[in-house]
């Protein structure tokens, strides 16, 4: 059955042209390295303005440090959960189909495995967490610079984790934006795996 945002079954005349598997060891290692490098770059950039501060050696009391570490740990866990929920919210709003959530050794994931989504639907779901959290975390990190260096660095770390953690999403988004550009492209997203299909003509 045909829908504006997805197909219930793969239409005739489509062929699979790409299979992306986050559970694949090589893929997982490469993108986790990219994530770590991205985090390192963000933290290196974040340290630069601290060199200009007179209070860069601001000390935290033991209770403040404990509270910061607790909030920091909670923020990282919450971020991962919200990231996948936002993928899911967009998929659900556009398809009304059953979602799947989970975690593999290489990543957390959300998918809509029982349908084939059109390129536009897939793109909206892919870029939603990247866009939303970047718009939240960048201003938050900048604002915390004026409050406390430790809070600022903690926020910068979450920002770096966010940008690095989106590397897989950015990769698939790049494929759909620059390589597979037809609006007729279909993507089956099981969560850890994505299958891209194009019409033969």
N, C-alpha and C positions, 0 to 999 in steps of 0.2 A: 504493500500500500504506500502511495506517495504522500509525503508531508512537506510543508514548506522548508523545514529545517533538517529533515533526515529521511532516510529510506528504511523501511522495516526489513527488507531483504535487499541483497545486492542486485541491482538491475542487470539485465542482459547487456552484453557488450562492454562490460567493465573488466579491466585487468589490474591485478596488484602490481604496483611499481616500487613499493618501498615497505620494508618491515623494520620497525624500530623496537628494540627489546631492551628495556632497562635492566632486566635480569641477566643479560649477557655479560660475562665477566669483563671482556675488553671494553665494552661500552660503559659499564658501571665504573670501572677504574678511571677511564678517561674523563668522564664527566664529574667524578668526585675530585679528581685532580684539578679540573677547571674550577670547581666550587671552592677548593682550598686556596687556589691562586687568587681568585676573585676576592675572597675574604682577606687575604694578606694585603692585596692592593688597597682595598677600602681602609684597612686599619693603618697602613702606611700613610695614606692621605690624611686620615683623621689625626695622626700624631703631629703632622706639620703645624697646624695652628696652636697646638699645645706648647710648642717651643716659643711662641710669642707671648705666652701668659706668664705673669709674675707669680701666680699661685698654682703653677702646674704641679707642684709637689704637695698639694692639698691632701691632708691626712684624714682618714676615716676612723671613727671610733669602732670598737669591736662590734657593738650592736648595729652600727650603721653598715659595716662591712657584711655582717650576717644578713641583714635585711636586703642589701643590694644583691648579694649572691642568690638569695631566695627569689627575689623579684626577677632577677636575670634568668634563672633556671625556668621559672614559671613562664616568662615571656617567650623563651625559645620553644618550649613545649606547646604553648598556646598558638604561637605563630605557625608551627607545622600543621596543627589541627585546622586552624582557620584558613590556611593556604589551600588545603585540600577541600574544605567545605565551600570555599568560594568557587573553585572549579566546579564542584558539584551543584552549587546553587544556580550557576549559569546554565549548565547542562540540563538541570531539572526544569528551569524556567522555559527553555527553548524546546525541549523534547518531551517532557513529562514522563520520561522513561526511568526504569530502575537503575540506580547507581551502584557502583561497587567501590569500596574503600579498602585500603590495606597498606602494608609496608613490606618491602623486600630488603635484602641486605644493602641495596644501593640507594633506595629512595622510598618515600611515602608516595601514595598514588590515589587517584580517583579516576574512574572511567564510567562510560555508559556502554557496556559491552554488547547489548542486544540489538543495536541499531547501527546504521551507517550515517554519520552526520555529514552534512554538506560543509564545504570549506569555510564559509562564513561562520557557521555555528561553532566549528572547531576552533577557529581563530579567536572568537569572543571568549570561549571558555579558557583557552590557553593564556591569553594576555590579561585576564581579569585580576588574578592575584599579583602579578608583576606590577600592573598599573596602580592598583589600590594601595598596596603596601609601600611602594616607592613614594607615592604621594603623602603617605602618613609618616613614614620613617625618616625621610630626608628633612622635612621641617622640624620634626621632633628632635632629631640629632642636633641640628643647628641651634634650636632653642635651648637644649640642655648644655650646650657649650658655655652659655652665660650663667648657668646655675651651679654646676659642679663638674670638674674634669672626669671624675669616675663615672658619674651618670652618663656623661657625654660619650665616654669610651664604651660603656655597656650598650648604649643605643647604637653606636657605630658598629659594634660587633654584630648585633642583631640585623642591622642593615646589610652588613657584609654577608652574613649567613643567608639572608633573604635573596640578595642578588646572585650569590653563588648557587643557592638552591633552585633558582629559576633557570639554570643553564639548560636543562633538558627541555623546559617549555620554550625557551628562546630558540633552541635548535629546531624543534618541530615548527615553531612559528616562522622561522626563517625559510624552511623548506616550502611552507604554504604561501609565503609572501613572494618569494623570488624564483622558485623552481616549478612549483605546481600552482599555477595562478588562475586556472579556469574555475569559474564558479560552480562547475559541474563536478569538481573533485569531491570524492567521498573519503571519509576517514572513519575507521572502526577503532575506537579507543577502549581497550579492555582495562586500562589503568597502567600497568607496567609495560604494555605493548600497544603500539599504534601501527595500523595497516592502512596504507594510502592506495586508493584505487582511482584510475583515470578511465574515461571512455575511450574505446579503441579509435574512434574517429576524431 
